[in-house]
Amino acid sequence: MTSSSEIVENMSSETKVIRSRVAGVGCYLPERIVTNAELEKSVDTSDDWIVQRTGIRQRHIAAEGETTSQLGTKAAQAALKAAGLTADDIDLLIVATSTPDYTFPATATQIQHALGMSHGVAFDLQAVCSGFVFAVATADKFITSGSHHRALVIGAETFSRLLDWEDRTTCVLFGDGAGAMVLEAGEGEGTSADRGVLTTHLRSDGAHRAKLYVDGGPSTTGTTGHLRMQGRDVYRFAVGMVTDVMRDAFEATGTTVEDMKWFVPHQANRRIIESSAEKMGIAPEKVVVTVDRHGNTSAASIPLALCVAVADGRIKEGDLVMIEAIGGGFAWGAALIRW
């Protein structure tokens, strides 16, 4: 097997660029499944109400004592296996999460230790539901700079720990889980035909904090707090604004919606997914949807959806895939990846 240091050294002098190629993906979901019917027994809601407004039918909930790092570790192990690699081959580990095991140290260091790594660098990244897109963009910058050669990018959440289980407008939306992607340096010619991350586009606007936030924190209340959301405002912004980064991605690569094989958006709400796709002119059959079985797993939702679409044979080598998300802040972003 070629070592990570040899990947860049063996590139020919004629190679124009280094690309961050996808080597493998993996995922993990907690065993417990909570259906809408089960929620009907504890909160004033119904299966019809939830499905019509969100498309969600069930979600996975972490067991007592099951932590974000434990979910992330299992997803990372699955991604490494899919890539045919071990933790020894990784020199960068980034975890996107809003539900860390501890205020500090970083959840990434806990996963690093669980994988048996004592080398490389591991750190957390916080951009809420858009965290995985931000983490992919960050890993891509490390790899294409030449400073690092193989990265584990993980989205892992135990969002159930942030929920007010008496608030029917939010507790029905979220679930727990983790997904991971291995990125490694590879040759590219600098065109949209290259395999790997072709472009990433990130944005944020802190003026919208009150529309989606957690009402607690070490520096404010000294408590964990609960998730609070102004659903209509989030919907309007998600559909109205997030398409700008998608258009930027197509423009930067000289590609179009027709060139894209798969659209893998953040799995927040089926109505948001469908409205965003319609606004961009994306055919429904190109959209990967898993929100019905996972709920909104925040930073874990995109890698979980990628994992499903790879496992069932939809996403194949050479496919042009767009990932896109918006999260609290607001923070949003998109990336185009040639699989």
Beta strands, then each sheet from edge to edge (+ up, - down):
strand 1: 17-28
strand 2: 32-35
strand 3: 58-61
strand 4: 92-96
strand 5: 121-125
strand 6: 150-158
strand 7: 176-188
strand 8: 196-204
strand 9: 212-214
strand 10: 227-229
strand 11: 262-265
strand 12: 320-327
strand 13: 331-338
sheet 1: 1+ 7- 6+ 4+ 5+
sheet 2: 2+ 3-
sheet 3: 8+ 13- 12+ 11+
sheet 4: 9+ 10-
end
